[in-house]
């Protein structure tokens, strides 16, 4: 909704945090071409099993779920990525995300180990 001096974005039914503990806030700067598929090898289903709620500041990102369903988000989009996804950065992007801390820390630690080789 736009009113004089303000733009209001609301996405209802934006996911459910029941059963999760602490939430972390995250800011990502991502380069075009980044693909998490090889980084998520070894995780359940070869995908990130952590839900994320966020906002795209700039760029474009496409997620693919276990069924092959793709969702593309771009600048000024609010998003919810449920557990079971991979990410491909289509255009250089910056995003702000909120994620269950324990679950996403597990994924981040896994990616760091993969990068170490």
N, C-alpha and C positions, 0 to 999 in steps of 0.2 A: 504494500500500500504506500502511496506517496501522498504526503500532505505538505503544505508549505513548510520548508525548512527541514524535512525529515523523510527518510525512506525506511519503511518498516518491513523486515523480512521475517516471516514466521513459517516454519515447516512443522505441522502437527504430526502426531504419531511418529516421532523422530527416533524411535528405538526405545529400549527398555534397559535400565541399569540395575534391575533387581538381580541379586545374587553376586554383585561385584562389590569390591571394597573401595579403596581410594582411586580417584580419577587423576590423571596427569594432563596438564596442558602442554601442547607441543607446537613448535613452529618449524616448518620444513622449507628449505630452499632446494628445489629439484631441477636437474637439467633434462632437457628434451632427450628422449631415448632411454632413460633409466627404466629398467624392467625388473621387477622383483622376483620373477619366476625362478631364476637360478639361486637367488638368495634365500628363498623359502623352501628349497629342496631339503628334505629331512624333517620338516614340520608336518603335522597331521594334514594329509591331503595335498601336501606341497603348497600350502596356502597359509596366509595369516589368519589365525583363528581368533583374533581380537576385534571387537567392534570399534568403530571410530565415528565420532560426530565432528564435523568441521565446516570450514569456510575457505573458499578459494580466493586468495587475494589477486593472483594473476596466473595466467597460463591455462593449460588444459591437461586433464588426467583421465585415463580410461581404466576402470576396474573390470575384471572378469571373475565371475564366481564359478563354483564347482560344476554348475550345469552349462557353463559357457555363455551365460548371459552377461552382456557388456553394459556398462553405464559410463557415460562421459560427463564430467563436470568441468566447468570453465569459470573464469573470473566472475566473482560476485554470486556464485552458487553456494548454497548450504548443502551439505551432503551427510548421508549416513551410510557407512559401509558395514554391513553385517559380517560376522565371522565367516571365513571361507572365501577369501578373495586374493587376487594378485593385482598389482598396480603397474601401469605403463604410463610414462610421462610423455604426452604428445607434444607439448610446447613448454619451454622453461616455465616453472611454476613456483609459487609460494603459497603455502597453506597453513592454517591454524587448525589443530585437531585437539580433541579431548578424548581420552582413551582410558579404559581400566588399567591402572598403573601396573599391577602385577602381571597381567596377561601381555601387555605391550612391552614391558621390560624383558619378558621372556623372548619375544620375537626380535627385539632390538639386539639382545645378547646373541641370539642365534645368527643374525646377520653379521654382527661383528666377527664372530668365529669364522663364518664363510669367507669374509673378506681377507682375514688373516691367512686363509688357505691351508 
